Amino acid sequence: MEDIKRMQMQLDKHAAQIGKLFSKIDDTNAKIQKIFNILNQIRYFIYGGLAYFIASEFGIFNLLRLVQW
């Protein structure tokens, strides 16, 4: 009978530990998603800067000014 109680206590302890682990996994996934979103913002910021640089180097802005007149 004592063995059954001990096993039940261990089972309860393991269940609690598994619950904490899944909670930490959810938190980690949320943090990874935030990092991914920040990296996407950085990537598109760089794309915009590159597009602006290319447009200014090839004189596309001057062409747009001529077309506007």
Gaussian input, Z-matrix of N, CA and C with variables (Angstrom, degrees):
# hf/3-21g

backbone

0 1
 N
 C     1     B1
 C     2     B2     1     A1
 N     3     B3     2     A2     1     D1
 C     4     B4     3     A3     2     D2
 C     5     B5     4     A4     3     D3
 N     6     B6     5     A5     4     D4
 C     7     B7     6     A6     5     D5
 C     8     B8     7     A7     6     D6
 N     9     B9     8     A8     7     D7
 C    10    B10     9     A9     8     D8
 C    11    B11    10    A10     9     D9
 N    12    B12    11    A11    10    D10
 C    13    B13    12    A12    11    D11
 C    14    B14    13    A13    12    D12
 N    15    B15    14    A14    13    D13
 C    16    B16    15    A15    14    D14
 C    17    B17    16    A16    15    D15
 N    18    B18    17    A17    16    D16
 C    19    B19    18    A18    17    D17
 C    20    B20    19    A19    18    D18
 N    21    B21    20    A20    19    D19
 C    22    B22    21    A21    20    D20
 C    23    B23    22    A22    21    D21
 N    24    B24    23    A23    22    D22
 C    25    B25    24    A24    23    D23
 C    26    B26    25    A25    24    D24
 N    27    B27    26    A26    25    D25
 C    28    B28    27    A27    26    D26
 C    29    B29    28    A28    27    D27
 N    30    B30    29    A29    28    D28
 C    31    B31    30    A30    29    D29
 C    32    B32    31    A31    30    D30
 N    33    B33    32    A32    31    D31
 C    34    B34    33    A33    32    D32
 C    35    B35    34    A34    33    D33
 N    36    B36    35    A35    34    D34
 C    37    B37    36    A36    35    D35
 C    38    B38    37    A37    36    D36
 N    39    B39    38    A38    37    D37
 C    40    B40    39    A39    38    D38
 C    41    B41    40    A40    39    D39
 N    42    B42    41    A41    40    D40
 C    43    B43    42    A42    41    D41
 C    44    B44    43    A43    42    D42
 N    45    B45    44    A44    43    D43
 C    46    B46    45    A45    44    D44
 C    47    B47    46    A46    45    D45
 N    48    B48    47    A47    46    D46
 C    49    B49    48    A48    47    D47
 C    50    B50    49    A49    48    D48
 N    51    B51    50    A50    49    D49
 C    52    B52    51    A51    50    D50
 C    53    B53    52    A52    51    D51
 N    54    B54    53    A53    52    D52
 C    55    B55    54    A54    53    D53
 C    56    B56    55    A55    54    D54
 N    57    B57    56    A56    55    D55
 C    58    B58    57    A57    56    D56
 C    59    B59    58    A58    57    D57
 N    60    B60    59    A59    58    D58
 C    61    B61    60    A60    59    D59
 C    62    B62    61    A61    60    D60
 N    63    B63    62    A62    61    D61
 C    64    B64    63    A63    62    D62
 C    65    B65    64    A64    63    D63
 N    66    B66    65    A65    64    D64
 C    67    B67    66    A66    65    D65
 C    68    B68    67    A67    66    D66
 N    69    B69    68    A68    67    D67
 C    70    B70    69    A69    68    D68
 C    71    B71    70    A70    69    D69
 N    72    B72    71    A71    70    D70
 C    73    B73    72    A72    71    D71
 C    74    B74    73    A73    72    D72
 N    75    B75    74    A74    73    D73
 C    76    B76    75    A75    74    D74
 C    77    B77    76    A76    75    D75
 N    78    B78    77    A77    76    D76
 C    79    B79    78    A78    77    D77
 C    80    B80    79    A79    78    D78
 N    81    B81    80    A80    79    D79
 C    82    B82    81    A81    80    D80
 C    83    B83    82    A82    81    D81
 N    84    B84    83    A83    82    D82
 C    85    B85    84    A84    83    D83
 C    86    B86    85    A85    84    D84
 N    87    B87    86    A86    85    D85
 C    88    B88    87    A87    86    D86
 C    89    B89    88    A88    87    D87
 N    90    B90    89    A89    88    D88
 C    91    B91    90    A90    89    D89
 C    92    B92    91    A91    90    D90
 N    93    B93    92    A92    91    D91
 C    94    B94    93    A93    92    D92
 C    95    B95    94    A94    93    D93
 N    96    B96    95    A95    94    D94
 C    97    B97    96    A96    95    D95
 C    98    B98    97    A97    96    D96
 N    99    B99    98    A98    97    D97
 C   100   B100    99    A99    98    D98
 C   101   B101   100   A100    99    D99
 N   102   B102   101   A101   100   D100
 C   103   B103   102   A102   101   D101
 C   104   B104   103   A103   102   D102
 N   105   B105   104   A104   103   D103
 C   106   B106   105   A105   104   D104
 C   107   B107   106   A106   105   D105
 N   108   B108   107   A107   106   D106
 C   109   B109   108   A108   107   D107
 C   110   B110   109   A109   108   D108
 N   111   B111   110   A110   109   D109
 C   112   B112   111   A111   110   D110
 C   113   B113   112   A112   111   D111
 N   114   B114   113   A113   112   D112
 C   115   B115   114   A114   113   D113
 C   116   B116   115   A115   114   D114
 N   117   B117   116   A116   115   D115
 C   118   B118   117   A117   116   D116
 C   119   B119   118   A118   117   D117
 N   120   B120   119   A119   118   D118
 C   121   B121   120   A120   119   D119
 C   122   B122   121   A121   120   D120
 N   123   B123   122   A122   121   D121
 C   124   B124   123   A123   122   D122
 C   125   B125   124   A124   123   D123
 N   126   B126   125   A125   124   D124
 C   127   B127   126   A126   125   D125
 C   128   B128   127   A127   126   D126
 N   129   B129   128   A128   127   D127
 C   130   B130   129   A129   128   D128
 C   131   B131   130   A130   129   D129
 N   132   B132   131   A131   130   D130
 C   133   B133   132   A132   131   D131
 C   134   B134   133   A133   132   D132
 N   135   B135   134   A134   133   D133
 C   136   B136   135   A135   134   D134
 C   137   B137   136   A136   135   D135
 N   138   B138   137   A137   136   D136
 C   139   B139   138   A138   137   D137
 C   140   B140   139   A139   138   D138
 N   141   B141   140   A140   139   D139
 C   142   B142   141   A141   140   D140
 C   143   B143   142   A142   141   D141
 N   144   B144   143   A143   142   D142
 C   145   B145   144   A144   143   D143
 C   146   B146   145   A145   144   D144
 N   147   B147   146   A146   145   D145
 C   148   B148   147   A147   146   D146
 C   149   B149   148   A148   147   D147
 N   150   B150   149   A149   148   D148
 C   151   B151   150   A150   149   D149
 C   152   B152   151   A151   150   D150
 N   153   B153   152   A152   151   D151
 C   154   B154   153   A153   152   D152
 C   155   B155   154   A154   153   D153
 N   156   B156   155   A155   154   D154
 C   157   B157   156   A156   155   D155
 C   158   B158   157   A157   156   D156
 N   159   B159   158   A158   157   D157
 C   160   B160   159   A159   158   D158
 C   161   B161   160   A160   159   D159
 N   162   B162   161   A161   160   D160
 C   163   B163   162   A162   161   D161
 C   164   B164   163   A163   162   D162
 N   165   B165   164   A164   163   D163
 C   166   B166   165   A165   164   D164
 C   167   B167   166   A166   165   D165
 N   168   B168   167   A167   166   D166
 C   169   B169   168   A168   167   D167
 C   170   B170   169   A169   168   D168
 N   171   B171   170   A170   169   D169
 C   172   B172   171   A171   170   D170
 C   173   B173   172   A172   171   D171
 N   174   B174   173   A173   172   D172
 C   175   B175   174   A174   173   D173
 C   176   B176   175   A175   174   D174
 N   177   B177   176   A176   175   D175
 C   178   B178   177   A177   176   D176
 C   179   B179   178   A178   177   D177
 N   180   B180   179   A179   178   D178
 C   181   B181   180   A180   179   D179
 C   182   B182   181   A181   180   D180
 N   183   B183   182   A182   181   D181
 C   184   B184   183   A183   182   D182
 C   185   B185   184   A184   183   D183
 N   186   B186   185   A185   184   D184
 C   187   B187   186   A186   185   D185
 C   188   B188   187   A187   186   D186
 N   189   B189   188   A188   187   D187
 C   190   B190   189   A189   188   D188
 C   191   B191   190   A190   189   D189
 N   192   B192   191   A191   190   D190
 C   193   B193   192   A192   191   D191
 C   194   B194   193   A193   192   D192
 N   195   B195   194   A194   193   D193
 C   196   B196   195   A195   194   D194
 C   197   B197   196   A196   195   D195
 N   198   B198   197   A197   196   D196
 C   199   B199   198   A198   197   D197
 C   200   B200   199   A199   198   D198
 N   201   B201   200   A200   199   D199
 C   202   B202   201   A201   200   D200
 C   203   B203   202   A202   201   D201
 N   204   B204   203   A203   202   D202
 C   205   B205   204   A204   203   D203
 C   206   B206   205   A205   204   D204

   B1=1.4333
   B2=1.5348
   B3=1.3093
   B4=1.4697
   B5=1.5302
   B6=1.3256
   B7=1.4651
   B8=1.5226
   B9=1.2983
   B10=1.4638
   B11=1.5305
   B12=1.3252
   B13=1.4688
   B14=1.5277
   B15=1.3325
   B16=1.4669
   B17=1.5266
   B18=1.3182
   B19=1.4590
   B20=1.5360
   B21=1.3216
   B22=1.4604
   B23=1.5321
   B24=1.3196
   B25=1.4595
   B26=1.5255
   B27=1.3391
   B28=1.4578
   B29=1.5262
   B30=1.3186
   B31=1.4552
   B32=1.5325
   B33=1.3181
   B34=1.4606
   B35=1.5280
   B36=1.3287
   B37=1.4547
   B38=1.5247
   B39=1.3148
   B40=1.4666
   B41=1.5275
   B42=1.3074
   B43=1.4674
   B44=1.5238
   B45=1.3086
   B46=1.4648
   B47=1.5239
   B48=1.3305
   B49=1.4600
   B50=1.5246
   B51=1.3137
   B52=1.4613
   B53=1.5256
   B54=1.3142
   B55=1.4651
   B56=1.5181
   B57=1.3355
   B58=1.4647
   B59=1.5252
   B60=1.3206
   B61=1.4592
   B62=1.5262
   B63=1.3287
   B64=1.4546
   B65=1.5259
   B66=1.3063
   B67=1.4600
   B68=1.5307
   B69=1.3174
   B70=1.4604
   B71=1.5213
   B72=1.3228
   B73=1.4647
   B74=1.5286
   B75=1.3183
   B76=1.4659
   B77=1.5272
   B78=1.3269
   B79=1.4691
   B80=1.5249
   B81=1.3238
   B82=1.4591
   B83=1.5254
   B84=1.3246
   B85=1.4686
   B86=1.5184
   B87=1.3163
   B88=1.4611
   B89=1.5333
   B90=1.3155
   B91=1.4619
   B92=1.5249
   B93=1.3211
   B94=1.4665
   B95=1.5227
   B96=1.3235
   B97=1.4644
   B98=1.5225
   B99=1.3421
   B100=1.4599
   B101=1.5257
   B102=1.3285
   B103=1.4648
   B104=1.5285
   B105=1.3226
   B106=1.4627
   B107=1.5255
   B108=1.3231
   B109=1.4640
   B110=1.5278
   B111=1.3219
   B112=1.4657
   B113=1.5265
   B114=1.3244
   B115=1.4628
   B116=1.5227
   B117=1.3330
   B118=1.4675
   B119=1.5260
   B120=1.3272
   B121=1.4597
   B122=1.5225
   B123=1.3153
   B124=1.4647
   B125=1.5249
   B126=1.3310
   B127=1.4630
   B128=1.5274
   B129=1.3241
   B130=1.4510
   B131=1.5238
   B132=1.3190
   B133=1.4567
   B134=1.5296
   B135=1.3219
   B136=1.4658
   B137=1.5191
   B138=1.3367
   B139=1.4603
   B140=1.5299
   B141=1.3304
   B142=1.4569
   B143=1.5177
   B144=1.3173
   B145=1.4682
   B146=1.5127
   B147=1.3101
   B148=1.4617
   B149=1.5244
   B150=1.3187
   B151=1.4662
   B152=1.5279
   B153=1.3247
   B154=1.4674
   B155=1.5236
   B156=1.3212
   B157=1.4604
   B158=1.5243
   B159=1.3133
   B160=1.4637
   B161=1.5266
   B162=1.3214
   B163=1.4574
   B164=1.5281
   B165=1.3040
   B166=1.4649
   B167=1.5279
   B168=1.3126
   B169=1.4623
   B170=1.5247
   B171=1.2848
   B172=1.4505
   B173=1.5216
   B174=1.2942
   B175=1.4506
   B176=1.5200
   B177=1.3078
   B178=1.4545
   B179=1.5221
   B180=1.3177
   B181=1.4600
   B182=1.5280
   B183=1.3286
   B184=1.4661
   B185=1.5214
   B186=1.3070
   B187=1.4622
   B188=1.5281
   B189=1.3150
   B190=1.4602
   B191=1.5250
   B192=1.3279
   B193=1.4597
   B194=1.5215
   B195=1.3411
   B196=1.4569
   B197=1.5191
   B198=1.3221
   B199=1.4544
   B200=1.5207
   B201=1.3036
   B202=1.4600
   B203=1.5334
   B204=1.3216
   B205=1.4743
   B206=1.4585
   A1=111.16
   A2=115.79
   A3=121.56
   A4=110.19
   A5=116.83
   A6=120.59
   A7=111.40
   A8=116.92
   A9=120.93
   A10=110.05
   A11=116.55
   A12=120.08
   A13=110.96
   A14=115.19
   A15=119.99
   A16=110.48
   A17=116.82
   A18=121.15
   A19=110.85
   A20=115.34
   A21=119.30
   A22=110.82
   A23=116.86
   A24=120.82
   A25=110.97
   A26=116.13
   A27=119.93
   A28=110.78
   A29=115.83
   A30=120.14
   A31=110.81
   A32=117.07
   A33=120.72
   A34=111.22
   A35=115.97
   A36=120.71
   A37=110.46
   A38=116.82
   A39=121.01
   A40=111.20
   A41=116.63
   A42=120.19
   A43=110.37
   A44=117.64
   A45=121.40
   A46=110.71
   A47=116.86
   A48=120.73
   A49=110.98
   A50=117.55
   A51=121.41
   A52=109.86
   A53=117.28
   A54=120.69
   A55=111.93
   A56=116.91
   A57=120.99
   A58=110.86
   A59=116.47
   A60=120.94
   A61=110.75
   A62=117.91
   A63=120.47
   A64=110.83
   A65=117.62
   A66=121.16
   A67=110.23
   A68=116.77
   A69=120.53
   A70=110.75
   A71=117.64
   A72=121.01
   A73=109.89
   A74=117.39
   A75=120.86
   A76=110.98
   A77=117.03
   A78=121.24
   A79=110.58
   A80=116.40
   A81=121.06
   A82=110.66
   A83=116.89
   A84=119.89
   A85=111.16
   A86=117.92
   A87=121.05
   A88=110.52
   A89=116.97
   A90=120.41
   A91=111.27
   A92=116.89
   A93=120.94
   A94=110.04
   A95=117.45
   A96=121.20
   A97=111.11
   A98=117.24
   A99=120.63
   A100=110.86
   A101=116.84
   A102=121.12
   A103=109.63
   A104=117.21
   A105=121.89
   A106=110.64
   A107=117.48
   A108=121.04
   A109=111.59
   A110=116.82
   A111=120.61
   A112=110.40
   A113=116.99
   A114=120.19
   A115=111.40
   A116=117.72
   A117=120.59
   A118=110.53
   A119=117.47
   A120=120.65
   A121=111.05
   A122=116.33
   A123=120.68
   A124=110.14
   A125=116.21
   A126=120.56
   A127=110.52
   A128=118.12
   A129=120.38
   A130=112.22
   A131=117.70
   A132=120.93
   A133=110.19
   A134=115.96
   A135=120.78
   A136=110.17
   A137=118.49
   A138=121.31
   A139=110.88
   A140=116.66
   A141=120.27
   A142=112.04
   A143=116.03
   A144=120.06
   A145=111.52
   A146=117.09
   A147=121.48
   A148=110.66
   A149=117.12
   A150=120.82
   A151=110.19
   A152=117.29
   A153=120.82
   A154=110.24
   A155=117.20
   A156=120.80
   A157=110.72
   A158=117.23
   A159=121.24
   A160=110.23
   A161=116.61
   A162=120.04
   A163=111.33
   A164=116.97
   A165=119.21
   A166=111.28
   A167=117.80
   A168=120.71
   A169=111.59
   A170=118.45
   A171=121.59
   A172=112.79
   A173=117.61
   A174=121.04
   A175=113.97
   A176=117.45
   A177=120.30
   A178=110.27
   A179=117.22
   A180=119.73
   A181=110.23
   A182=117.04
   A183=120.00
   A184=110.43
   A185=116.80
   A186=120.64
   A187=110.41
   A188=117.08
   A189=119.95
   A190=111.55
   A191=117.54
   A192=120.77
   A193=111.38
   A194=116.81
   A195=120.49
   A196=111.17
   A197=116.92
   A198=121.30
   A199=110.39
   A200=117.43
   A201=121.77
   A202=110.90
   A203=118.44
   A204=121.53
   A205=107.45
   D1=-37.45
   D2=179.01
   D3=-64.49
   D4=-38.04
   D5=178.99
   D6=-63.81
   D7=-37.66
   D8=-179.76
   D9=-66.49
   D10=-41.46
   D11=178.11
   D12=-63.91
   D13=-42.19
   D14=179.82
   D15=-64.22
   D16=-42.02
   D17=178.98
   D18=-65.70
   D19=-37.65
   D20=178.71
   D21=-66.37
   D22=-39.45
   D23=177.28
   D24=-63.88
   D25=-42.55
   D26=178.11
   D27=-64.31
   D28=-40.41
   D29=178.91
   D30=-63.10
   D31=-42.35
   D32=177.67
   D33=-64.07
   D34=-41.12
   D35=178.85
   D36=-63.57
   D37=-43.84
   D38=179.09
   D39=-64.37
   D40=-39.49
   D41=178.50
   D42=-62.80
   D43=-40.74
   D44=178.36
   D45=-65.91
   D46=-41.41
   D47=179.22
   D48=-65.14
   D49=-39.77
   D50=178.42
   D51=-64.79
   D52=-40.68
   D53=176.72
   D54=-60.17
   D55=-44.20
   D56=177.78
   D57=-63.28
   D58=-39.62
   D59=-179.52
   D60=-63.34
   D61=-44.78
   D62=178.87
   D63=-64.85
   D64=-34.67
   D65=176.63
   D66=-64.21
   D67=-43.53
   D68=178.48
   D69=-65.59
   D70=-37.22
   D71=178.10
   D72=-62.96
   D73=-42.89
   D74=178.47
   D75=-62.38
   D76=-42.56
   D77=178.02
   D78=-63.12
   D79=-43.15
   D80=179.90
   D81=-63.73
   D82=-42.45
   D83=178.45
   D84=-62.96
   D85=-38.86
   D86=178.13
   D87=-64.46
   D88=-41.39
   D89=179.14
   D90=-67.00
   D91=-39.45
   D92=177.29
   D93=-62.92
   D94=-39.86
   D95=178.35
   D96=-63.49
   D97=-40.18
   D98=177.28
   D99=-63.34
   D100=-42.75
   D101=178.21
   D102=-62.15
   D103=-42.40
   D104=179.09
   D105=-61.12
   D106=-42.19
   D107=178.82
   D108=-64.55
   D109=-40.61
   D110=178.19
   D111=-64.39
   D112=-41.92
   D113=178.54
   D114=-64.29
   D115=-36.32
   D116=175.86
   D117=-64.01
   D118=-41.75
   D119=178.18
   D120=-61.89
   D121=-42.42
   D122=178.64
   D123=-63.29
   D124=-42.67
   D125=-178.84
   D126=-61.28
   D127=-47.38
   D128=-178.38
   D129=-71.00
   D130=-28.97
   D131=173.05
   D132=-63.37
   D133=-42.95
   D134=178.49
   D135=-66.27
   D136=-42.09
   D137=176.85
   D138=-58.66
   D139=-42.94
   D140=178.87
   D141=-63.48
   D142=-42.25
   D143=177.79
   D144=-64.44
   D145=-40.28
   D146=178.20
   D147=-65.50
   D148=-41.97
   D149=178.46
   D150=-63.76
   D151=-41.46
   D152=178.13
   D153=-63.98
   D154=-42.44
   D155=179.68
   D156=-62.64
   D157=-45.95
   D158=-179.76
   D159=-63.66
   D160=-42.60
   D161=179.71
   D162=-64.01
   D163=-38.90
   D164=-179.93
   D165=-74.03
   D166=-33.17
   D167=179.67
   D168=-69.59
   D169=-38.35
   D170=-177.25
   D171=-90.19
   D172=3.33
   D173=175.72
   D174=72.83
   D175=24.38
   D176=-179.87
   D177=-65.18
   D178=-31.65
   D179=178.59
   D180=-66.45
   D181=-38.21
   D182=177.18
   D183=-65.80
   D184=-39.92
   D185=177.53
   D186=-62.50
   D187=-41.20
   D188=178.30
   D189=-64.56
   D190=-36.43
   D191=176.95
   D192=-65.02
   D193=-38.73
   D194=178.93
   D195=-67.71
   D196=-40.69
   D197=-179.94
   D198=-66.87
   D199=-32.47
   D200=-177.99
   D201=-69.11
   D202=-30.57
   D203=-179.19
   D204=-77.00

